[in-house]
Amino acid sequence: MSWNETKAFVKKNKVQSSTAIYKTRRDGKIWFIVISGDYKTAKQARTAIRALPNELKALRPWPKPYKKIQQEIERLK
């Protein structure tokens, strides 16, 4: 949930070049969310998730539309 922990996670998993981080509020707390990829369909995103290393799949990533991401970012403004 912290910026430093999120950056450390990205670095540890060697995904710096393929990810972005955004800040949102969830259950009254600030969260930093790591996003990766731009897929035309949810099916394509789920296929990409299945191709992730097991340690990342274990974190249960999920597809999220950009519209939802934009709404989350806007809530903090």
Backbone torsions as a table, in degrees:
resi	resn	phi	psi	omega
1	MET	NA	-3.0	178.9
2	SER	-107.5	156.1	178.2
3	TRP	-59.0	-47.4	-177.7
4	ASN	-63.1	-41.6	177.8
5	GLU	-64.7	-38.7	-180.0
6	THR	-66.3	-45.5	177.6
7	LYS	-61.9	-39.8	178.3
8	ALA	-64.0	-39.9	177.7
9	PHE	-60.6	-47.1	-179.7
10	VAL	-61.3	-44.7	-179.9
11	LYS	-66.2	-45.5	-179.3
12	LYS	-58.2	-39.4	-177.1
13	ASN	-90.3	4.6	175.1
14	LYS	53.3	47.9	180.0
15	VAL	-120.5	21.6	-177.5
16	GLN	-55.4	-40.8	-174.1
17	SER	-77.8	-14.5	-175.5
18	SER	-117.1	12.5	-177.1
19	THR	-130.6	164.0	171.1
20	ALA	-135.1	159.6	179.9
21	ILE	-124.6	136.3	172.4
22	TYR	-131.0	157.7	-176.3
23	LYS	-103.6	136.7	177.8
24	THR	-144.9	176.3	176.4
25	ARG	-119.1	131.3	179.7
26	ARG	-139.1	128.1	-178.2
27	ASP	52.3	38.2	177.5
28	GLY	78.2	4.0	-178.2
29	LYS	-119.2	150.6	176.1
30	ILE	-78.6	134.0	176.6
31	TRP	-127.2	150.5	172.2
32	PHE	-114.6	122.9	-174.0
33	ILE	-107.6	132.3	176.7
34	VAL	-95.3	126.5	177.5
35	ILE	-120.5	152.7	-178.9
36	SER	-148.1	130.9	172.8
37	GLY	87.0	159.2	176.9
38	ASP	-136.2	106.9	-173.7
39	TYR	-114.6	141.8	-178.8
40	LYS	-70.2	-29.2	-178.6
41	THR	-134.7	158.1	175.5
42	ALA	-63.1	-33.2	178.7
43	LYS	-62.2	-42.5	178.0
44	GLN	-63.3	-39.8	178.8
45	ALA	-65.1	-42.5	178.9
46	ARG	-64.6	-35.6	176.4
47	THR	-63.6	-42.4	177.8
48	ALA	-63.4	-38.0	178.3
49	ILE	-62.7	-43.1	-180.0
50	ARG	-62.7	-24.3	-179.2
51	ALA	-85.9	-5.9	180.0
52	LEU	-68.5	156.7	173.6
53	PRO	-60.8	151.7	-176.5
54	ASN	-54.5	-38.5	-178.0
55	GLU	-66.2	-27.3	174.9
56	LEU	-82.6	-38.5	176.3
57	LYS	-61.1	-33.0	-179.7
58	ALA	-62.2	-20.6	178.7
59	LEU	-82.2	-1.1	176.8
60	ARG	57.4	57.6	176.9
61	PRO	-65.5	157.3	-179.6
62	TRP	-140.8	151.8	175.9
63	PRO	-71.0	142.8	177.8
64	LYS	-141.2	126.9	179.0
65	PRO	-65.0	146.8	178.4
66	TYR	-57.8	-33.4	179.1
67	LYS	-58.6	-41.9	178.8
68	LYS	-66.3	-41.1	178.0
69	ILE	-61.6	-45.0	179.3
70	GLN	-61.6	-40.2	177.5
71	GLN	-62.7	-41.5	179.4
72	GLU	-64.4	-40.5	178.9
73	ILE	-66.6	-42.7	-179.1
74	GLU	-62.1	-32.1	-179.7
75	ARG	-59.5	-26.7	-178.1
76	LEU	-83.7	-13.2	-177.0
77	LYS	-80.1	NA	NA
